[in-house]
Amino acid sequence: MESSGVMRTIMVVSFLFLDLEPPQLPIVDFQTQGEDFSSCMQQNPSLMAHRISRDLDSVSNSKGFVLTQWQGRRLGFEHKRIGE
């Protein structure tokens, strides 16, 4: 809606699990940047439903992932852009 030079973007990453119940899994709190995120997820298969809120200004450089949401379906990643 607001275009003052740089469009602010939030990177949303959804990490999905197959046949797992959210209440029975630990909620892991983590915040990382870029490529470290991929390796972190591969080394932590029990990672699940979690939300991280960050300032839009710090995300404007497209580094880092902001949200991780529990979907309860299958294992995978989903990248979205929000802020238009």
Helices and strands as residue ranges (DSSP letters): E 10-15, G 22-24, H 34-43, E 50-51, H 56-59, E 67-70, E 79-82
